[in-house]
Amino acid sequence: MRIEDIIDEHRPVFSFEFFPPKTDEGQGVLETALSELKEDQPEYVSVTYGAGGTTRNRTLEITKWLKQDLGIEAMAHLSCVGESKDRITEILGELSDAGIENILALRGDPPRGETEWTPHPEGLHYSVELIELIRSRFDMCVGAACFPEVHPEAPDLDTDLHYAKRKVDAGAGFLISQLFFDNELYFEFVEAARGAGIGVPIIPGIMPITNYNQIKTITGMCGATIPSELERELEGRAGDPEAVAELGVAYATLQCSDLLARGAPGIHFYTLNRSPATRAILAALRAAHPWTRAKAAV
């Protein structure tokens, strides 16, 4: 089922994001998490595409497995990194033949060890070009990324919004946000996006904090900020991993509850291939159903 239609029919929409593991041990962890999270009946699951295409084959395999064997609606991430236009078209054909209807179209990050984006000599330069390619050749639902704190390479919000509008005009039917920890950043971004003529659903991306060093690394790479009060509490628990995880789950639960109560169309959980934190948050949300208090959708 196309994610555009899922969002139209279901509010709120809960979805999970996983990354393809590089080892057999990691594959086991992922399979365990998926078997557990399947019980929570996500509306769809997405599978990332490694920087430089490092896990591209596993992305295809796992996405097909989710859709065909587990019966879970699946969305494959696809980036422009390290692939020619012809090869990208081949990958899209493989996904289409496997019954995959949903793609998250991304430019992609530079491969590990590189700091600057360099397109393939016979490839695509921007996610807009990838969206245009998909929409011109395949009957697929396409999503794209957005950045409540502005893309690290964008000089300002207006420039970033202009590019987001180009993605939508090219055929993106929904946007999923980069992770954030201050809900006002999301709502301010949505308001600015609507003012810029972007009318598609904007789904907040939430990453429950389960490891202090890990979240510092991730936010350092993507440019997301941690509010000073949360930072202080995390630092005070840095030596106690269990306490960090407990705080992370509690904070994310409050964050998601507020987002849904104020009209967010759903939550996209960045799971990091682990299930306990996401399952606890989702159970609390479904018990409290904060979306019933929403006055209007955003």
N, C-alpha and C positions, 0 to 999 in steps of 0.2 A: 504494500500500500504506500502511496506517495505521502511524504511527510507533510506536504502542504495540506492534503486532505485530512490527515490525522489531527493536525492543529485545528482545522476547521471544526472537526467533529468532537474532539476531546479537549476539555479544559479542566484542570491543567494537564500538560503533557510532561511526563517524566521520562528521561532518557539517560543512558549511561555511555561513557566513552572509555574505550580500552586501547591499548597499544600492542602491536604484535611483539611477542617475546623473541629474544635472540637465542635462547637456550632451551633445552628440553625441560630443565627445571622450571624455567619461567613459563613454559607452555603448560606445565602441570598446575602452577599457581593460577594462571588465567582460566583454565578449564574448571577449576574448583570455584573460582569467583563467579564465572558465568552460570554454572549449575545452580549456585545459591541465589544469584540475582534474578535468574529466570523465574523463580518463585514469586518475585515481586512484580512480575508482569509489566515490564517497561514498555512504553509505546514503541520505542525503537532503541537500537544500540548502534553506536558508531565505532569504526576501527580506524586508527590513525595510520599515516603513511610516513615512514621514517625519513629523516633528513638525508638528502642524497639518495633516496630510494633504498636505503639499507635494509629495509624490511618489506619491500614492495610485494614480493611473492607471498609472504605470510599474510599481508593485508588482504590479498585476493582470496587466499585459502580460508582465512578465518571468516571473512565476510560471507563467502559462499556457505560455509559450515553453519553459521548463525541462521542464515535464511533457509537453507535447504534441509538441514538435519535437525536443528533446534526449533525451527518454526518461529524465530524471532525476526521482526522486521529489522533490516540491517542497512546502514549507510556507510559506504566506503569513502574515506578521505582520499583525495587525489591531488597531487601537487605538480608543479612544472619542473621540479628539481631533477636534473640528471637524465631527462628523457626527451627524445625528439618528438615532434608533433605526430609523426606516423606511429610511434610506439604508444603514445598516449591514446591515440585513436584505437589501437589494437586492444589496449587494456580496457577501454570503455566498452569495446565490443565483447570482450570476455565477460565483463560484469553484466552487460545487458543480456547475453545469452544465458547467464546463470540466474536470471530473474531479478537482478538487483535494480531497483527503480530509483534509488536515492544516492546522490553524490554530494560531498562537501568539497567544493572547489577552492583550492588554495594556491597561492604562489609558492609557498614553502620557504623554509629557512635554509641558510647555507649549510652544507655538510659539516659535520663535526670537525673542528680544527680550522675552519675558514670563517672569516669575519664579514666578508662582503658577498652579496648575492651576485652570482654570475650565471646567466641563462645558458642552456645547452645551445650550441651553435645552430642546431636545426630545430630548436624548441620554441616554447612560448615564454614571453617575458613577464606577463602579469596574470593574475587570477581572472581578470575581466576577459582576457583572450581565451582562457580555459572555459569559462562559462559560455562564451559565444560558441566555442567549438562543440560543447556538449549539446547546447540547445539547437544547433543547426543540424546535427547528425543523429541525435538519439532522443527517444521519448523518455526522458528522465526528469525527475524532480531535482533541482539544484539548490543547495544552500551555500552560504558564504560566511566568512568570519567578520566580526566587528570588534571595536576596541574602546571600551568606556573610558580608558585613560589615554587614548590616542595611540595609534601605531607608533612604535619606536622610531620609524623612519619618516613619519609625517611631521612637517614643521609646526602644524597647529591643528586644532579641531576642525576648522572649516575645510581645510585641505583633505583631512581624513574623511569627513562627511561627504565631500564631493566624490571621492573615490568609492565610498560605500554606495552612493546613489548610482554610480556607473555600474556597479555589480548588479544592483537591482534592475536597472534599465536593460542590462544584458540578459536577464532572465533568472536571477536568484530569487527564489520564492520565500525565503526566510533567512534570518541572520542568527548566528550563535555567537555570544560574546566571549571575549577573553576572560579569564578568571579575574575576580575582583573581590574585595573584602569590605568595601564601603558601599552600601546600597544607593546612597545619594548619587554616586558616580554613574550608576546604571540609569536611574530615573532622569538625571540631567541629560545623559546621552540620548535616551529615548525621546525626550522632549525636543532636543536639538535635531535629532534625525527626522522627527515628524515635521519640524519647521523647514527642513531641507527637502521635503517631498518624498521621504522614504516611508512607505506605508505598510511594508511587510512585517510579519511578526518578528520581534527581537527577543530571542530566548536567552536568559541569563545563564552563564556558565559558572558553576560553583565547584570549588575544590576543597573538600574537607581537609583540614590540617591534621595530619597524623604523625608527622616527623618534623622537628624544628629545623634541622640542618637542610633537609630536603626542600622545605617550603622556601627557605632563604635562597637556595640555589635557583629554584624555579622562578621566583619573583625577580631575582636578579637578571635572569635570562630574558624574561618576557616584558619587564618594565612595570609589572603590577606593584602596587604599594600596600603595605600592611599598616592599618591605623595605629597610631602611637600607643593607644590604650591596650590594644590586642598585642602589639609587639612587647610591651612591658610585661604582660601576663605570660606570654610565651617564654620570654627570657627567664622569668622567675621559675619556670618549670623545665628549663632546657636540660637539666640533669636527670629528669624523671620522664622517660618516654611515655609511660602510661598516662601520666598527668597531662602531657602535651596532647595526646590523642583524645582524652576525655574533654579537654577544653576545646579542641578542634571540632569535635562532634557537637558539643553544646553551642558553640558560636555559629556553626553552619546551620544548625537547626533553627536558631533564632533568625539568622539571615534569610533563609529560605521562607520561613513563615511570614516575615515582613514583606518579602518580594511578592509572594502569592496574595497576601491580604491587600496589597496595593495594585493588583491587576496584572502581574507578570503572567505570560501565557503558559509557563511551565518552568522546569528546572532541568538543565543539562549537567549531569554530574561527571566531573573528571575523576574517575575512580582510582587511577594509578594501578589498575588491575587487582584491587583489593575490594572485598565486599563488606566487611563488618561495619565500617563507618557509614557508608552509603545506605546500607540496610536499616541501621538504627535511625538515621535521619528521616528516611522515607516512611518508616513505620510511624514515627512521631507525627509527621505531617499528615498522613492519612488518618491518624486518630484525631487530630485537632482540626482538620480540614479548614485552614485559614482562608482559602480562596472563596469560601462562602461569604466572607466579609468584604470582598472586593467590590467597590462601588462602580468601577469601570475597568475595561481592559486597556492595557497600554501597548 
